[in-house]
Amino acid sequence: MSSTDTDRRILFVHAHPDDESIGTGATIAKYAAEGADVRLVTCTLGEEGEVIPDELRYLASDKEDRLGEFRVGELAAACTALGLKDHRFLGGTGRWRDSGMMGAATNDDPRCFWRADLDEACRELVAVVREQRPHVMVTYDDRGYYGHPDHIQAHRVAWAAFEKAADASFGEGPPWQVAKFYATAMPRTVLARSVAVARDVDVPFETACSVDELPFGVPDEQVTTVVDARDHLRAKFAALRAHRTQVIVEEPFFALSDNVGQQAFGAEYYTLLAGPRGFAAANGRETDLFAGLH
């Protein structure tokens, strides 16, 4: 399918450049390749990211925020790799700043997303939702997948926008009811297998000893949906490589600045937080984020 399928519109809301590729890259590439209308909103420029390559260390966070400017270009390249044609920053480029990890002094910066006024940020996202009219929204769960303050805030803002977009008394523009709302998820059994594989092969990264050492992963029964996008894993790897300040790729693994190897999956997992649950496969999980809508 080459033309845009306006019967399948989906909006991903992520905190920083690279989040779209790490957690949802294969899903984005799959739906984009199938012709669905796929959009992305990113909430910050990722100014507080830790720069990995020595030759780019000069970009590390400073008062000029050169890293954020650089990561705008990385995100554009990743979007191209995933086939994603519509991306924007919430409130405009640089409206809210990367808050850094939980507990960092940068959490107190009045410009950071963690300190964003929820009503203001919600209005910005509601305007996008009413313009794009997605059937499905995807972001993180209420713990931000692994506890980053910007991920937590992205969940709060996206959930508020999901509820408010249909409220004619809130904001401007014609109301729109998003049908389904998902959070990204990683089943603990899948994560455990990945840790075991990393220990058993020659991985050029450090390896976790157990799932308990990792800050993410949810009970299997919490996962409602799996999208099989293995045919689009190549696009996901290309997008990960585009984020070269933040990600090192050694297929089938990648690592962030902590140098802990993670397996990149073509199957990506989600939890349905609102909306109709569609037909489930034998394992009891949906296989399509649009399941139950058409």
Helices and strands as residue ranges (DSSP letters): E 5-14, H 19-33, E 36-42, G 54-59, H 66-82, E 86-89, G 105-108, G 113-115, H 118-132, E 136-139, H 144-147, H 149-164, E 180-185, H 188-200, G 211-213, G 220-222, E 225-228, G 230-232, H 233-242, E 248-250, E 253-255, E 262-263, E 267-274
